[in-house]
Amino acid sequence: MRVDLFDFDLPQDRIALRPVEPRDGARMLVAPSEGGVEDRIVRDLPSFLRQGDALVVNDTRVIHARLSGRRIRGELSAGVEATLIERLDASRWRALMRPAKKLAVGDEVLFTRHCEERSDEAIQSHDDAPGLLRCARNDGNDLIAHVDAKGEEGEITLRFDLFGAALDEAIEAAGDMPLPPYIAGKRPADARDESDYQTVFAREAGAVAAPTAGLHFTPELLAALRAKGVTVHRVTLHVGAGTFLPVKADDTDAHKMHEEFARIDAATAEALNAARAKGGRIVAVGTTALRTLESAAQPDGRLVPYAARTSIFITPGYKFRATDMLVTNFHLPKSTLFMLVSAFCGLERMKAAYAHAIANGYRFYSYGDASLLYRAGP
């Protein structure tokens, strides 16, 4: 399909820079399988579900994936910034780095919150110069990496001097919360984001972006859902920075979807299969939970255990196998996520729903409002 079919006008002031308080007080646009739309709030979700329905949430936890430091080359150094986007093994990460052109394979990079710097006239006269500074190590507190490789798309592979859990702890200590670019470009991350950008389900560290539909849930809302007889089940998809990448192709067939690690265990798959067999509906909280479910679903809709990388790209024409309803935020024009919800509900229905949301002041994207979508019929 042509990518421009998924375009619409979105005023920049509709992109939320902070979430509402309390979380479940956000607005929720309900789009049933037939008819118009209804304006509600997230706290009303239990009234749209029934006993036996199964809510599926993503329990990934956002790590401090944004790092600042210095590239060290001999006596010289230069400031660099890195956003970790994919863990490759116990000690290596792929990262987006600025300025990537200043980095070469073999370079050492020091990431630290307390790097003492001093200007040096000899350094300032160097070819690479303006801004090159000398950087003093801080008694072993630096997080040290080496440039292992440079990719064709400008991605850098960093090999850290730490491994496994020790590396995870060091990244948390040295890094900052990686806010989406459309927020980070307007304000820096701060202490509020440490809690605002994590869901109540977060426990499996590995995401570099939040599964944002889950940000609306509170313990009180979960208690109300359980009192209604709705069960809550966890899956994991470690959201990658690719979720923010624009679709550059003119046709969806030419777009290469990013990969992310997803997991659903045997007990969860069995419980969801049983719920559906009894007439319950599977309600995905977020596009990441939906993509995990659809990656694990067999052609007949039966879910099986799954633990692998998925690059599932859902566009109109896709036959959904395991998801009946979807709670999700509002997505950007021409994004893969707007394509997904258009596949779930129908492109024209979604364009009409989004036009209603824009006209009625709904807030978009990560810290924005929510929608409750019913899957379109055959």
Summary of the structure (lengths in Angstrom):
residues: 378
radius of gyration: 22.2
end to end distance: 19.2
largest distance: 75.4
contacts: 1220
relative contact order: 0.20
helix: 29%
strand: 29%
